[in-house]
Amino acid sequence: MRVFLTGATGFIGSAIIPELIQAGHQVLGLSRSDTGADALRAAGADVQRGSLEDIESLRSGAAASDGVIHCAFDHSAFDQGFSRFIEACEQDRRAIETMGSVLAGSNRPLIITSGTGMGLPGPGRPAVEDHLDLEHPNPRTASEAGCVALSERGINVSVVRLPQVHNTVKQGLITYLVRIAREKGVSAYVGEGQNRWPAAHVLDVARLYRLALEKAESGRRYNAVAEEGIPTREIAEILGKGLKVPVVSLSSEKAQAHFGWLAMFSGLDMPASSALTRQRLGWNPTGPTLITDLENMRYF
Ligand SMILES: NC(=O)c1ccc[n+]([C@@H]2O[C@H](COP(=O)([O-])OP(=O)(O)OC[C@H]3O[C@@H](n4cnc5c(N)ncnc54)[C@H](OP(=O)(O)O)[C@@H]3O)[C@@H](O)[C@H]2O)c1
């Protein structure tokens, strides 16, 4: 299959490229820079120059492919305030609609990316694949709303929902926790730190994207979850040890000042199950655990 991959130069996209190529697929990766384009060619992919702002480049990439995996997202928005994050989510919805419209009438699959939090059915219960809460306060619901709109038009679209995706270099939101702990000189958690975050190793996640693409079952939502939930206190303790800073508990009032925009997530209990995903895709994660990767990370 010739696969158009957005976000191909990113953390997860760059792990998806070898996964696809080793399985006999060809990759057409989106890049907005010369450096990115060179990296894609070196990894064995063809290059579609363009960006999320350049709608025509998304159309061309999708039109030239048998299927699309969409991993691009403007994370610089995280550092520029909440309203910028909302804009980035709306940009994601537009990209999804654009590429989906190109695939209309063909049954060629589009795999989009979301977060496991979208499937939380209620306090204390793990997020599940078949639940979708479009009222969830996270603006990232825009991505799933875009997917629902395409599904209603008969387009073959499915969603990969991600937890904290990790290796020994990056770990999703935890990468920002490391930065905050380094800046503030303490590694913090909220309250008793019993709230849990799910996780999966990046190579397991890459395999899941490939399986979802090959299965091409329209309307499916997959949870790329290897570990259902690691207490945030445990995470803060490992970071404190690695950074050689004290570990502290903060009240939810103090969490806002300490974590900034990340306070939206820092106290959230968001366990997630992948039982249906494993069953539907035959996916069995085998990578190291989050704590193992955090223990083996080079903090200095
Ligand atoms: N990592 C996690 O733990 C995690 C958890 C939940 C959800 N996700 C989601 O998973 C997806 C992939 O995440 P990631 O960790 O791989 O992110 P990442 O490392 O930040 O990579 C983002 C990718 O998007 C590209 N990109 C950003 N803005 C763009 C724009 N305006 N036009 C074109 N491309 C643009 C980047 O290109 P450049 O190389 O040119 O910057 C890069 O290839 C995202 O949707 C993310 O929100 C990730």
The ligand as a Tripos MOL2 file, in Angstrom:
@<TRIPOS>MOLECULE
LIG
   48    52     1     0     0
SMALL
NO_CHARGES

@<TRIPOS>ATOM
      1 N1          3.4410   11.6080   21.9900 N.am      1 LIG1
      2 C1          2.3920   11.3440   22.7730 C.2       1 LIG1
      3 O1          2.5390   10.8130   23.8690 O.2       1 LIG1
      4 C2          0.9950   11.6690   22.2930 C.ar      1 LIG1
      5 C3         -0.0790   11.4810   23.1850 C.ar      1 LIG1
      6 C4         -1.3730   11.7800   22.7460 C.ar      1 LIG1
      7 C5         -1.5700   12.2260   21.4520 C.ar      1 LIG1
      8 N2         -0.4900   12.4030   20.6260 N.ar      1 LIG1
      9 C6         -0.7320   12.8430   19.2580 C.3       1 LIG1
     10 O2         -0.0260   12.0010   18.3510 O.3       1 LIG1
     11 C7          0.3410   12.7390   17.1890 C.3       1 LIG1
     12 C8          1.8320   12.6210   16.9550 C.3       1 LIG1
     13 O3          2.4990   13.1180   18.0950 O.3       1 LIG1
     14 P1          4.0870   13.1770   18.2210 P.3       1 LIG1
     15 O4          4.4070   12.8920   19.6400 O.co2     1 LIG1
     16 O5          4.7350   12.3630   17.1670 O.co2     1 LIG1
     17 O6          4.3430   14.7300   17.9480 O.3       1 LIG1
     18 P2          5.6590   15.4940   17.4960 P.3       1 LIG1
     19 O7          6.8820   14.7240   17.7800 O.co2     1 LIG1
     20 O8          5.5400   16.8750   18.0530 O.co2     1 LIG1
     21 O9          5.5180   15.5740   15.9170 O.3       1 LIG1
     22 C9          4.5690   16.4240   15.3300 C.3       1 LIG1
     23 C10         4.6370   16.2610   13.8300 C.3       1 LIG1
     24 O10         3.7070   17.1750   13.2490 O.3       1 LIG1
     25 C11         4.4060   18.0060   12.3120 C.3       1 LIG1
     26 N3          3.8020   19.3190   12.2800 N.ar      1 LIG1
     27 C12         3.6120   20.1930   13.3000 C.ar      1 LIG1
     28 N4          3.0250   21.3170   12.8560 N.ar      1 LIG1
     29 C13         2.8750   21.1490   11.5190 C.ar      1 LIG1
     30 C14         2.3470   21.9590   10.5020 C.ar      1 LIG1
     31 N5          1.8690   23.1750   10.7570 N.pl3     1 LIG1
     32 N6          2.3330   21.4730    9.2400 N.ar      1 LIG1
     33 C15         2.8420   20.2320    8.9680 C.ar      1 LIG1
     34 N7          3.3540   19.4090    9.9050 N.ar      1 LIG1
     35 C16         3.3690   19.8860   11.1490 C.ar      1 LIG1
     36 C17         5.8400   18.0580   12.8130 C.3       1 LIG1
     37 O11         6.6710   18.4540   11.7450 O.3       1 LIG1
     38 P3          8.1230   19.1310   11.9870 P.3       1 LIG1
     39 O12         9.0750   17.9720   12.1200 O.co2     1 LIG1
     40 O13         8.3370   19.9280   10.7630 O.co2     1 LIG1
     41 O14         8.0230   19.9540   13.2340 O.co2     1 LIG1
     42 C18         6.0210   16.5980   13.2340 C.3       1 LIG1
     43 O15         6.2570   15.7870   12.1110 O.3       1 LIG1
     44 C19        -0.1550   14.1510   17.4440 C.3       1 LIG1
     45 O16        -1.4420   14.2770   16.9300 O.3       1 LIG1
     46 C20        -0.2020   14.2150   18.9560 C.3       1 LIG1
     47 O17        -1.0250   15.2440   19.4610 O.3       1 LIG1
     48 C21         0.7730   12.1470   21.0210 C.ar      1 LIG1
@<TRIPOS>BOND
     1     1     2 1
     2     2     3 2
     3     2     4 1
     4     4     5 ar
     5     4    48 ar
     6     5     6 ar
     7     6     7 ar
     8     7     8 ar
     9     8     9 1
    10     8    48 ar
    11     9    10 1
    12     9    46 1
    13    10    11 1
    14    11    12 1
    15    11    44 1
    16    12    13 1
    17    13    14 1
    18    14    15 2
    19    14    16 1
    20    14    17 1
    21    17    18 1
    22    18    19 2
    23    18    20 1
    24    18    21 1
    25    21    22 1
    26    22    23 1
    27    23    24 1
    28    23    42 1
    29    24    25 1
    30    25    26 1
    31    25    36 1
    32    26    27 ar
    33    26    35 ar
    34    27    28 ar
    35    28    29 ar
    36    29    30 ar
    37    29    35 ar
    38    30    31 1
    39    30    32 ar
    40    32    33 ar
    41    33    34 ar
    42    34    35 ar
    43    36    37 1
    44    36    42 1
    45    37    38 1
    46    38    39 2
    47    38    40 1
    48    38    41 1
    49    42    43 1
    50    44    45 1
    51    44    46 1
    52    46    47 1
@<TRIPOS>SUBSTRUCTURE
     1 LIG1         1 GROUP 0 **** ****
